[in-house]
Structures are given as structure tokens and as C-alpha cells.
Amino acid sequence: MEVFEKLLDSELYSYFKNASFYENPVFHTAHKTIDFYIEFENVIPLDVYEQIITKLQLALHAHVKLHIHSKNNAVEMDELDRYVNHFVEKYSDVKDFRFLHPYLENDTICFSTRDEARLSALNLALPNLIKKLKEVGINQEIVCKKVEDDIAIETAKVQVVATPVKQESVKKQYSSSNSYKKESATTYKIADLQVGFSNVQIEGHIFDIDNRVMKSGKTLQMLYISDYDDAIVAKRFEGARCPIEEIQAVKKGMHVVLTGEVVYDSFSKCDSFMVRKLEITQEKRREDHAKVKRTEWHVHSNFSEMDGVCAIEEFIQQAYDWGMDSIGVCDHQVVQAFPMAQHKIEALSKKDPNREFKMLYGCEMLVADSKYHIVYNNDHRRLEDATFVVFDLETTGLSNTRDEIIEFGGVKIKNREEIGRLQMFINPKRTIPAHISNLTHITQNDVDRAKPIEDALDELLEFIGDSILVAHNATFDVGFMNAACRKTGRDELTNPVIDTLPLSYAMLPDDQKRFNLGSVCRHYRVSYDGEGAHRADYDADVLSQVMYI
């Protein structure tokens, strides 16, 4: 849940304190949509639900969908009524529930009508309503029934005590149709807008649209606008100056210029842009004015895992639009982009047969060394007389330049006997990622009270001394130790190193498929507890047992 702490204010984040993901978030690149699957303790209020979505969309510049589970899905009738009205305004497939209010009868939520035809329409729309309520964590039995009495069920409202909302007084710039300023609007970046600005102009692309039909029958349109630096919600209402045809003509992905004023929306609890004028324009595109066009030889498409972010077709189209005559793809260890590239080239050739554009195909490959590098810094000392430090590290990630050590575990051995042991947490001065805590069972409290690496390194180096270092995948562990030495102004380690990972490649049978520490332990019948794995002291201990079998 740490991601929400950075994106939401403290009041909204308080709802996430006991929440958790029941599925990993999913980002749909083609539609620029993010799905979050979250389990809350209770059903969250509608105003909080809408504020969370608005804040996330403005922060992430993408359409956000919340799929909510609630451990306790009981809901007050007034809150359920708000959610139903919200869905009625937003979705046409539940419009038959307009002006109806839920009530409890024998622990069952009911909607009632005296009209037989409307009852049939309600029963047809009911599955859609139940599905939408489940998406916000309300999973209750709901029925629609016909009543014969004279109670005006359709118009009987649930009594809700209105929460007083403190509104900022904002001077209305356009109080009547004749009060608009005639001078040209001042253009601002979205990040520079402030409440009270009137007759201002912003430009950006629409990354999401939310149209809601209000009880009056008029449509409220909410446009989520981004200028690639910041984002804001722009609103306008259907009326004489903004007919429904104009509202329906605006689509997601359009580039627009908006003129209006900035106000504080007390319901969404964020700044909003009230639109007076909307112009659809063409987005300004970067151009290449070079007389001699370059050729990009080394493009990483989105098939290059953890590196490329754009499809190869987008790169080809951009190079084509800039007047280049070729482009080369060179993904990491894969060639899946080749067919897409070829289809794109063929499409461009059909569009302009007289223009030549070449596709260059390449691939970054990993070459396996023919020799196993088991020993580093070999000083040819006698192993029988040597002292060994078998050690392991836990870290915040895989990069020794961007990540930090959070635990050191080591066992010192001489003459096949343990002569020393050291386990130490290290403060990384940052939050431990959730997946690292889940893997290692190391919590933030464990490291917050520990020494930082600059204070702990002397103790580690004193424990190591001039011993031979032994580690499973030693390039990782020794790499982090050397990185720590460099960061603190010390010399890198010169100790001899034995890497048991390539050693296991060389010594274990050909039919051995896995060579991680657990697999090596099982091969040599050394007890290995999966629960204790990925803790530095435990891994160092079992590796020391493997070493002397």
C-alpha cells in the first residue's frame, strides 16, 4: 500500500492502513487504464471512493478502476442510496432505478414500485446494479418487488443528515451571459493554476472522460486533462451554451484548448477547471529539421523486459514521420517484435510505394562463458590452513548501485569448525519494498533501529579480516560489499572468493535442473527450511554445512 501513501493525502490514505491487494495491479497499455484490486476492512464512503479515483487519475495520468472487496460488506442504507444514485447518473443500464431508494425488509435490501412494467424493467437491470455494487465492495442480496399500498415509494427519500462542508469563497467571474471578459485569455500550465484564476486558458490531451446524467436530466461532463507535467479535472454542464451534441462529440484521446476559471470543488475536494470554451486542436508534434537524417540502430521495444516501453510500430511510425529512411530493433534476447515490425513496414509501403524505408533486425544475446569462474582473487593459499567466512546478504533490490544492504549473515570456519558468527541488520535509510519484506520477513522496524552501512561496515570488515569469502552467487554478494566500500570511501575487498553457484554447475550431475541454494542443499541432504530461506544468517549457516560435506 506504500504507493498510495505517495499519491494520496493523509486523510484518504488512512482508509488504506489495513487494506491489501488481493490481486496485483494491472496496467493496460493500449487503453491507458490501471486496475487496482484492493480489499478494505469496511465499505468506504462514496465521497471517499470518488476522491480516491480522482486523485489517482490526476497523479497517474491514466484511467483508474478500483475493484474492491470488503471484509465487512454491511452498509448503511443512506450510503447504499448514494452509491445507487451515483451509478444511475453514470450508467444507462441502471437508469430504471432513478428516484428509487433502498430499504430493509427482513434483512433483505428492497426496491419497490407500484408499476408492473417498471418492476419488469427493474428486474432486468438488477443484475447490472448488483455487479456494480460488488465492484465497490457491497455484496448484498437485493430484490425488487411490487407494492399495492399508497406509499410513494419512488419519491420517498432516505433521510440523511447533511455534512457541513466548508467552502472557499471564490469570486464568480461569469455571473451572467453578458459578464464574460472580452479580453483574450491568459495561457497557463496546469501546474501553475490557482483557485480564483479566471479567464485563463490551458492546453492538453484528454486521458479520461466521465459523463453523468443528473437528476435534472442534464449531463455533467468531467474531462481529465494532462499537459504531460500535471493534470486537472475540467467540468462543464449541458445547457444552451453547451448542447448535448457538443458534449458527445468530445472523445478520449483528443487534444483540446480550454478557457474558463479555476474553482475549488468541495465535493471532490480538489481544484477543478470550469470550462467556458472548448476548442479541439491538433497536438503539437516534435519535428526533426536535420538536413541529414540519422538512423537509430538500437531500439528497445516493449518486448525488452524492464527496459523498452513503446511498441515497435510506434518507433517505426515516428522515424517514418521524421523523414528517416530506416530504423533498427535490437531487443534483449527476444525477436518477438520482428513480425510486428514487418507488418508495419508493409503497411507503410502500401501507403507510399515510392518511398523506401528499411527495417534493420537485431537482437542482444547473452553468451555463456565456456569456463566456470569459481574462484576470484586467488592467492594460492592452502585451503587446509585457511579461514573461511561463509556469508549471505539481504538487500532492497538487485542493483548494487541503486539498492542497499539490509542484513548481513556470516559464519567463520577454520579446520572444519565454527569459530565465529555474525548477524546484523543494516539501516538502508529508505522504505523496504513490500515484496522484499514478504520474501525475507525483514520488517521496517527491524532495520530502522539498526546502524547505517557507513557505521556498520567497519564491524563487517573486521569480522571478515583476510579470510576466504564463500557465497552462493558471490558476484551478487561481493558486488554489494564492494559497492558499500566505494560509497564510504574504502578500498574494495581483495579477499579470495569461492562462488558455490558455478561450483555446483561443475560438480552436480548433468540431470540436475536447478542450482539455487535450496536445490543444492536437497542434493546433499542438508536440511533446508523454506520458511527460514532468504534470511542472511540462515542461508550462510546451511551453505557452510554444504561446503564441508
C-alpha positions as CSV (number, residue, x, y, z in Angstrom):
1,M,0.0,0.0,0.0
2,E,3.1,2.3,0.1
3,V,2.3,3.5,-3.4
4,F,-1.0,5.1,-2.2
5,E,0.8,7.0,0.6
6,K,2.8,8.9,-2.1
7,L,-0.2,9.6,-4.3
8,L,-2.9,10.4,-1.7
9,D,-3.2,12.9,1.1
10,S,-3.1,11.6,4.7
11,E,-6.8,11.7,5.2
12,L,-7.5,9.5,2.2
13,Y,-4.5,7.2,2.9
14,S,-5.9,6.4,6.3
15,Y,-8.5,4.2,4.6
16,F,-5.6,2.1,3.3
17,K,-4.0,1.4,6.6
18,N,-5.5,-2.1,7.0
19,A,-6.1,-2.6,3.3
20,S,-4.2,-5.1,1.0
21,F,-4.0,-6.1,-2.7
22,Y,-6.0,-9.3,-3.3
23,E,-4.6,-9.3,-6.9
24,N,-1.6,-7.4,-8.4
25,P,-2.4,-4.1,-10.1
26,V,-2.7,-4.4,-13.9
27,F,-1.8,-1.6,-16.4
28,H,-3.5,-1.9,-19.8
29,T,-1.1,-0.1,-22.2
30,A,-3.4,0.1,-25.2
31,H,-6.2,1.8,-23.2
32,K,-4.0,3.6,-20.6
33,T,-6.0,2.0,-17.8
34,I,-4.9,0.8,-14.4
35,D,-6.9,-1.8,-12.4
36,F,-6.3,-1.9,-8.7
37,Y,-7.7,-4.9,-6.8
38,I,-8.0,-3.9,-3.1
39,E,-9.5,-5.4,0.0
40,F,-10.7,-2.9,2.7
41,E,-12.0,-3.7,6.2
42,N,-15.3,-1.9,5.5
43,V,-17.2,-0.4,2.6
44,I,-15.7,3.0,2.0
45,P,-18.0,6.1,1.7
46,L,-18.9,7.2,-1.8
47,D,-17.3,10.6,-1.4
48,V,-14.0,8.9,-0.4
49,Y,-14.3,6.4,-3.3
50,E,-14.7,9.3,-5.8
51,Q,-11.9,11.4,-4.2
52,I,-9.5,8.4,-4.4
53,I,-10.2,7.8,-8.1
54,T,-9.9,11.5,-8.9
55,K,-6.6,11.9,-7.0
56,L,-5.2,8.7,-8.6
57,Q,-6.2,9.6,-12.1
58,L,-4.7,13.1,-11.8
59,A,-1.4,11.7,-10.3
60,L,-1.0,8.8,-12.7
61,H,-2.5,10.5,-15.9
62,A,-4.5,7.3,-16.7
63,H,-8.0,5.9,-16.2
64,V,-8.2,4.2,-12.9
65,K,-10.6,1.3,-11.9
66,L,-10.9,0.2,-8.3
67,H,-12.1,-3.4,-7.8
68,I,-12.9,-3.5,-4.1
69,H,-13.6,-6.4,-1.7
70,S,-14.8,-5.6,1.8
71,K,-14.2,-8.0,4.7
72,N,-17.3,-6.4,6.3
73,N,-19.7,-5.6,3.4
74,A,-22.5,-4.3,5.6
75,V,-23.6,-0.9,4.5
76,E,-25.9,1.8,5.9
77,M,-29.0,2.5,3.7
78,D,-28.1,6.1,3.2
79,E,-24.6,5.1,1.9
80,L,-26.1,2.5,-0.4
81,D,-28.6,5.1,-1.7
82,R,-25.7,7.4,-2.6
83,Y,-23.9,4.6,-4.5
84,V,-27.1,3.7,-6.3
85,N,-27.7,7.3,-7.3
86,H,-24.0,7.5,-8.4
87,F,-24.4,4.5,-10.7
88,V,-27.8,5.8,-12.0
89,E,-26.1,9.1,-13.0
90,K,-23.2,7.4,-14.6
91,Y,-24.5,4.3,-16.4
92,S,-27.6,4.0,-18.6
93,D,-28.0,0.2,-17.9
94,V,-29.3,1.0,-14.4
95,K,-31.3,4.1,-15.2
96,D,-34.6,2.4,-14.2
97,F,-33.5,2.8,-10.5
98,R,-33.7,6.6,-10.8
99,F,-35.7,8.1,-7.9
100,L,-36.0,4.8,-6.1
101,H,-34.4,4.4,-2.7
102,P,-33.4,1.1,-1.0
103,Y,-34.9,0.0,2.3
104,L,-34.5,-3.1,4.6
105,E,-37.2,-5.7,4.9
106,N,-36.5,-8.9,6.8
107,D,-32.7,-8.3,6.5
108,T,-33.1,-8.0,2.7
109,I,-32.5,-4.9,0.7
110,C,-35.5,-4.0,-1.4
111,F,-36.5,-1.6,-4.1
112,S,-40.3,-1.2,-4.6
113,T,-42.6,0.2,-7.2
114,R,-46.4,0.1,-7.9
115,D,-45.9,-0.1,-11.7
116,E,-45.9,-3.7,-13.1
117,A,-44.0,-2.6,-16.3
118,R,-41.4,-0.8,-14.2
119,L,-40.9,-3.8,-12.0
120,S,-40.0,-5.9,-15.0
121,A,-37.5,-3.2,-16.1
122,L,-36.0,-3.2,-12.6
123,N,-35.6,-6.9,-12.5
124,L,-33.8,-6.8,-15.9
125,A,-31.5,-4.1,-14.7
126,L,-30.9,-5.6,-11.2
127,P,-28.0,-7.9,-12.2
128,N,-26.2,-4.9,-13.6
129,L,-26.7,-2.9,-10.4
130,I,-25.6,-5.9,-8.2
131,K,-22.4,-6.3,-10.3
132,K,-21.6,-2.6,-10.0
133,L,-22.2,-2.7,-6.2
134,K,-19.9,-5.7,-5.9
135,E,-17.1,-3.7,-7.6
136,V,-17.2,-1.2,-4.7
137,G,-17.3,-3.9,-2.0
138,I,-21.1,-4.1,-1.4
139,N,-22.1,-7.7,-1.8
140,Q,-25.7,-7.9,-0.5
141,E,-28.9,-9.7,-1.5
142,I,-31.2,-7.2,-3.3
143,V,-34.7,-7.8,-4.6
144,C,-37.3,-5.7,-6.5
145,K,-40.9,-6.0,-5.5
146,K,-44.3,-4.6,-6.3
147,V,-46.3,-2.8,-3.6
148,E,-50.1,-2.2,-3.5
149,D,-50.3,0.4,-0.9
150,D,-50.4,4.2,-1.4
151,I,-46.9,4.9,-0.1
152,A,-45.0,6.9,-2.6
153,I,-42.0,4.5,-2.8
154,E,-40.4,6.1,-5.8
155,T,-40.1,9.5,-4.2
156,A,-39.6,8.5,-0.5
157,K,-36.1,9.7,0.3
158,V,-33.8,8.3,2.9
159,Q,-33.2,11.0,5.5
160,V,-29.5,11.8,5.5
161,V,-28.0,14.4,7.8
162,A,-26.0,16.7,5.5
163,T,-22.4,17.1,6.5
164,P,-21.5,20.8,6.6
165,V,-18.8,21.5,4.1
166,K,-16.5,24.4,4.4
167,Q,-16.3,26.1,1.0
168,E,-13.7,28.5,-0.1
169,S,-15.3,31.7,-1.2
170,V,-14.4,32.1,-4.9
171,K,-15.3,35.2,-6.8
172,K,-17.5,34.3,-9.7
173,Q,-16.1,35.7,-12.8
174,Y,-19.0,34.8,-15.1
175,S,-22.3,35.5,-13.2
176,S,-24.4,36.1,-16.3
177,S,-24.2,35.6,-20.1
178,N,-23.1,39.2,-20.5
179,S,-20.4,39.2,-17.9
180,Y,-17.6,37.3,-19.7
181,K,-14.4,39.3,-20.1
182,K,-13.8,40.3,-23.7
183,E,-10.0,40.4,-23.4
184,S,-8.0,37.4,-24.6
185,A,-7.5,34.6,-22.0
186,T,-4.1,34.2,-20.3
187,T,-2.4,30.8,-21.0
188,Y,-1.1,28.8,-18.1
189,K,0.5,25.5,-17.5
190,I,-1.8,23.2,-15.4
191,A,0.8,23.1,-12.6
192,D,0.7,27.0,-12.3
193,L,-3.1,27.2,-11.9
194,Q,-4.6,28.5,-8.6
195,V,-8.1,28.8,-7.3
196,G,-9.5,32.2,-8.2
197,F,-7.9,32.4,-11.7
198,S,-10.5,33.5,-14.2
199,N,-10.4,33.9,-18.0
200,V,-7.4,31.5,-18.2
201,Q,-6.5,29.0,-20.9
202,I,-4.9,25.6,-20.7
203,E,-3.9,23.1,-23.3
204,G,-3.6,19.3,-23.0
205,H,-4.9,15.9,-24.0
206,I,-8.0,14.1,-22.6
207,F,-6.9,10.9,-21.0
208,D,-10.3,10.1,-19.4
209,I,-14.0,11.3,-19.6
210,D,-16.8,10.8,-17.1
211,N,-20.3,11.8,-18.3
212,R,-23.0,11.8,-15.7
213,V,-26.8,12.3,-16.1
214,M,-28.0,14.3,-13.2
215,K,-31.5,14.2,-11.6
216,S,-32.5,17.2,-13.7
217,G,-31.8,15.1,-16.8
218,K,-28.9,17.3,-17.8
219,T,-25.4,15.9,-18.4
220,L,-22.3,16.8,-16.3
221,Q,-19.1,16.2,-18.3
222,M,-15.8,15.7,-16.4
223,L,-12.7,15.8,-18.6
224,Y,-9.4,14.6,-17.2
225,I,-6.8,16.8,-18.9
226,S,-3.0,16.4,-18.9
227,D,-0.3,18.5,-20.3
228,Y,2.3,15.8,-19.5
229,D,3.6,17.7,-16.5
230,D,0.4,17.9,-14.4
231,A,-3.3,17.1,-14.7
232,I,-6.7,18.6,-13.6
233,V,-10.4,17.8,-13.8
234,A,-12.3,20.1,-16.2
235,K,-16.1,20.3,-15.8
236,R,-18.9,21.6,-17.9
237,F,-22.7,21.2,-17.8
238,E,-25.2,20.6,-20.6
239,G,-27.1,23.8,-21.4
240,A,-27.8,26.4,-24.0
241,R,-24.1,27.3,-24.4
242,C,-23.1,23.6,-24.3
243,P,-25.6,21.3,-26.1
244,I,-25.6,17.6,-25.6
245,E,-24.3,17.1,-29.2
246,E,-21.1,19.1,-28.3
247,I,-20.6,17.0,-25.1
248,Q,-20.9,13.8,-27.0
249,A,-18.5,15.0,-29.7
250,V,-15.6,15.1,-27.3
251,K,-13.7,11.8,-27.1
252,K,-11.0,10.4,-25.0
253,G,-7.5,11.0,-26.6
254,M,-8.4,14.4,-28.2
255,H,-6.1,17.4,-27.8
256,V,-8.0,20.4,-26.6
257,V,-7.6,24.1,-25.6
258,L,-9.9,25.1,-22.7
259,T,-10.9,28.5,-21.5
260,G,-12.5,29.1,-18.1
261,E,-11.9,29.6,-14.4
262,V,-10.3,27.6,-11.6
263,V,-12.5,26.8,-8.6
264,Y,-12.3,24.5,-5.5
265,D,-14.7,21.5,-5.8
266,S,-15.9,20.9,-2.3
267,F,-17.3,17.5,-3.2
268,S,-14.2,16.1,-4.9
269,K,-12.0,18.1,-2.5
270,C,-9.7,19.2,-5.3
271,D,-9.2,22.1,-7.7
272,S,-11.3,22.0,-10.8
273,F,-11.4,23.9,-14.1
274,M,-14.8,25.1,-15.1
275,V,-15.0,25.2,-18.9
276,R,-16.4,28.2,-20.7
277,K,-15.0,27.4,-24.1
278,L,-13.5,24.2,-25.6
279,E,-11.6,24.0,-28.8
280,I,-10.4,20.7,-30.4
281,T,-6.9,21.1,-31.8
282,Q,-4.2,19.1,-33.3
283,E,-1.5,18.1,-30.8
284,K,1.8,19.9,-31.5
285,R,4.3,17.2,-32.5
286,R,8.1,17.2,-32.4
287,E,9.8,17.6,-35.7
288,D,13.2,16.7,-37.0
289,H,14.7,19.5,-39.0
290,A,18.1,17.9,-39.6
291,K,19.2,18.0,-43.2
292,V,20.9,14.6,-42.9
293,K,18.7,12.2,-41.2
294,R,20.1,9.8,-38.6
295,T,19.4,6.1,-38.3
296,E,18.6,4.6,-34.9
297,W,20.4,1.2,-34.8
298,H,19.5,0.1,-31.4
299,V,15.7,0.4,-30.5
300,H,14.4,-1.5,-27.4
301,S,10.7,-2.2,-27.9
302,N,8.3,-3.2,-25.1
303,F,9.5,-6.8,-25.6
304,S,12.7,-5.8,-23.9
305,E,11.6,-6.6,-20.3
306,M,12.1,-3.8,-17.7
307,D,13.6,-1.6,-20.4
308,G,11.5,-0.7,-23.5
309,V,8.1,0.9,-23.1
310,C,6.8,1.5,-26.6
311,A,5.6,-0.9,-29.3
312,I,8.0,-1.3,-32.3
313,E,5.2,0.1,-34.5
314,E,5.3,3.4,-32.7
315,F,9.0,3.7,-33.2
316,I,8.7,2.9,-36.9
317,Q,5.9,5.4,-37.4
318,Q,7.9,8.1,-35.6
319,A,11.0,7.5,-37.7
320,Y,8.9,7.5,-40.8
321,D,7.2,10.8,-39.9
322,W,10.5,12.4,-39.2
323,G,11.8,11.6,-42.7
324,M,14.2,8.9,-41.7
325,D,14.9,6.1,-44.2
326,S,15.5,3.2,-41.7
327,I,15.4,2.0,-38.1
328,G,16.8,-0.9,-36.3
329,V,15.3,-3.0,-33.5
330,C,17.6,-4.7,-31.0
331,D,15.7,-6.2,-28.1
332,H,17.1,-8.1,-25.1
333,Q,17.3,-11.8,-26.1
334,V,14.0,-11.9,-28.0
335,V,12.8,-11.5,-31.6
336,Q,9.0,-11.3,-30.9
337,A,9.0,-7.7,-32.3
338,F,10.1,-8.9,-35.8
339,P,6.7,-9.9,-37.2
340,M,5.1,-6.6,-35.9
341,A,7.9,-4.6,-37.5
342,Q,7.5,-6.4,-40.8
343,H,3.7,-5.8,-40.9
344,K,4.2,-2.1,-40.1
345,I,6.8,-1.8,-42.9
346,E,4.5,-3.5,-45.4
347,A,1.6,-1.1,-44.4
348,L,3.8,1.9,-44.9
349,S,5.0,0.6,-48.3
350,K,1.4,0.2,-49.4
351,K,0.6,3.8,-48.3
352,D,3.5,5.3,-50.3
353,P,5.1,2.7,-52.7
354,N,7.6,5.2,-54.0
355,R,9.2,5.8,-50.6
356,E,11.9,3.4,-49.4
357,F,12.1,2.6,-45.7
358,K,14.2,-0.2,-44.4
359,M,13.8,-2.3,-41.3
360,L,17.0,-3.5,-39.6
361,Y,16.7,-6.6,-37.4
362,G,18.9,-7.3,-34.5
363,C,19.0,-8.9,-31.0
364,E,21.1,-8.5,-27.9
365,M,22.2,-12.0,-26.9
366,L,23.8,-13.3,-23.7
367,V,26.8,-15.5,-24.4
368,A,27.6,-18.3,-21.8
369,D,31.2,-18.5,-20.8
370,S,32.8,-21.8,-21.7
371,K,34.6,-21.8,-18.3
372,Y,33.2,-21.7,-14.8
373,H,34.6,-18.8,-12.8
374,I,34.6,-20.4,-9.4
375,V,37.5,-18.6,-7.7
376,Y,38.3,-14.9,-7.7
377,N,41.4,-13.1,-6.3
378,N,43.2,-16.4,-5.9
379,D,46.3,-16.0,-3.8
380,H,47.1,-19.8,-3.8
381,R,46.9,-20.2,-0.1
382,R,46.5,-23.7,1.3
383,L,42.8,-24.4,1.9
384,E,43.6,-26.8,4.8
385,D,45.1,-24.0,6.8
386,A,42.7,-21.2,5.7
387,T,39.9,-19.5,7.5
388,F,36.6,-19.1,5.6
389,V,33.8,-16.7,6.1
390,V,30.6,-18.2,4.5
391,F,28.2,-15.2,4.2
392,D,25.0,-14.0,2.6
393,L,23.3,-10.6,2.2
394,E,19.7,-9.5,2.0
395,T,19.1,-6.2,0.1
396,T,16.3,-3.9,-1.0
397,G,16.8,-5.0,-4.7
398,L,19.1,-6.4,-7.3
399,S,21.2,-3.4,-8.2
400,N,24.3,-2.6,-6.1
401,T,24.2,1.0,-7.4
402,R,20.6,1.8,-6.6
403,D,19.8,-0.6,-3.8
404,E,21.1,-1.1,-0.3
405,I,22.1,-3.9,2.1
406,I,19.6,-4.6,4.9
407,E,21.1,-7.7,6.5
408,F,24.5,-9.4,6.8
409,G,24.8,-13.0,8.0
410,G,28.1,-14.8,8.2
411,V,29.7,-18.0,9.7
412,K,33.5,-18.1,10.2
413,I,35.1,-21.6,9.9
414,K,38.6,-22.9,10.5
415,N,39.7,-26.5,10.4
416,R,36.1,-27.5,9.7
417,E,34.9,-26.0,12.9
418,E,32.8,-22.8,13.5
419,I,34.9,-20.2,15.3
420,G,32.6,-17.2,14.9
421,R,29.2,-16.0,13.8
422,L,27.7,-12.6,12.9
423,Q,24.2,-11.5,12.1
424,M,23.4,-7.8,11.7
425,F,20.6,-5.7,10.3
426,I,21.6,-2.6,8.4
427,N,19.5,0.6,8.0
428,P,19.1,1.3,4.3
429,K,17.7,4.8,5.1
430,R,14.6,4.0,2.9
431,T,11.4,2.0,3.0
432,I,11.9,-1.7,2.3
433,P,9.8,-2.7,-0.7
434,A,6.8,-4.9,0.2
435,H,7.9,-7.8,-2.0
436,I,11.3,-7.8,-0.2
437,S,9.6,-7.9,3.2
438,N,7.4,-10.7,2.1
439,L,10.4,-12.7,0.8
440,T,12.8,-12.1,3.6
441,H,10.4,-11.5,6.5
442,I,12.5,-8.4,7.4
443,T,10.3,-5.6,8.5
444,Q,10.9,-1.9,8.5
445,N,11.1,-1.9,12.3
446,D,14.0,-4.4,12.1
447,V,16.2,-2.0,10.2
448,D,15.0,1.4,11.5
449,R,16.8,0.7,14.8
450,A,20.0,-0.6,13.1
451,K,23.2,1.1,12.1
452,P,23.5,2.5,8.6
453,I,26.1,0.9,6.3
454,E,28.7,3.7,6.9
455,D,28.7,2.9,10.6
456,A,28.3,-0.9,10.3
457,L,30.9,-1.6,7.6
458,D,34.0,-1.4,9.9
459,E,32.5,-4.2,12.1
460,L,31.8,-6.3,9.0
461,L,35.3,-5.9,7.6
462,E,36.8,-6.7,11.0
463,F,34.8,-9.9,11.1
464,I,35.8,-10.8,7.5
465,G,39.5,-10.0,8.0
466,D,41.7,-11.7,5.4
467,S,39.5,-14.8,5.3
468,I,38.4,-16.6,2.1
469,L,34.9,-15.5,1.3
470,V,32.3,-18.1,0.3
471,A,28.9,-17.3,-1.1
472,H,26.3,-18.7,-3.4
473,N,26.2,-16.4,-6.4
474,A,29.2,-14.5,-4.9
475,T,29.2,-11.9,-7.7
476,F,26.0,-10.5,-6.2
477,D,27.0,-10.5,-2.5
478,V,30.6,-9.4,-3.1
479,G,29.4,-6.8,-5.6
480,F,27.2,-5.3,-2.9
481,M,30.0,-5.3,-0.4
482,N,32.4,-3.6,-2.9
483,A,29.7,-1.0,-3.7
484,A,29.3,-0.3,0.0
485,C,33.1,0.2,0.3
486,R,33.2,2.6,-2.6
487,K,30.3,4.6,-1.3
488,T,32.0,5.0,2.1
489,G,35.4,5.8,0.6
490,R,37.1,2.5,1.4
491,D,39.0,0.2,-0.9
492,E,37.2,-2.8,-2.4
493,L,37.7,-6.3,-1.0
494,T,40.8,-8.2,-2.1
495,N,40.0,-11.4,-0.3
496,P,39.9,-14.7,-2.3
497,V,36.4,-15.6,-3.2
498,I,34.8,-19.0,-3.8
499,D,31.5,-18.9,-5.6
500,T,29.4,-22.0,-4.9
501,L,26.9,-21.4,-7.7
502,P,29.3,-22.1,-10.6
503,L,30.9,-24.7,-8.3
504,S,27.6,-26.5,-8.2
505,Y,27.3,-26.3,-12.0
506,A,30.6,-28.1,-12.3
507,M,30.1,-30.7,-9.6
508,L,26.4,-31.7,-9.7
509,P,25.1,-34.3,-12.1
510,D,24.0,-33.4,-15.6
511,D,20.4,-34.2,-14.9
512,Q,20.3,-31.5,-12.1
513,K,17.9,-28.9,-13.3
514,R,18.1,-26.2,-10.6
515,F,21.1,-24.9,-8.8
516,N,19.7,-22.5,-6.2
517,L,20.7,-22.9,-2.6
518,G,17.7,-25.0,-1.7
519,S,18.2,-27.4,-4.6
520,V,21.9,-27.8,-3.7
521,C,21.1,-28.5,-0.1
522,R,18.5,-31.1,-1.0
523,H,21.0,-32.8,-3.3
524,Y,23.5,-33.1,-0.5
525,R,20.7,-33.9,2.0
526,V,21.3,-30.9,4.1
527,S,18.1,-29.8,5.9
528,Y,16.7,-26.7,4.3
529,D,13.7,-24.9,5.7
530,G,11.8,-22.9,3.1
531,E,10.4,-20.6,5.8
532,G,13.8,-19.7,7.0
533,A,15.2,-19.2,3.5
534,H,16.1,-15.7,2.3
535,R,17.4,-14.7,5.7
536,A,21.1,-13.9,5.6
537,D,22.2,-15.8,8.7
538,Y,20.1,-18.9,7.8
539,D,21.4,-19.1,4.3
540,A,25.0,-18.6,5.4
541,D,24.6,-21.4,8.0
542,V,23.2,-24.0,5.6
543,L,25.8,-23.1,2.9
544,S,28.6,-23.7,5.5
545,Q,27.2,-27.2,6.1
546,V,27.1,-27.9,2.3
547,M,30.7,-26.7,1.9
548,Y,32.2,-29.4,4.2
549,I,30.2,-32.4,3.1
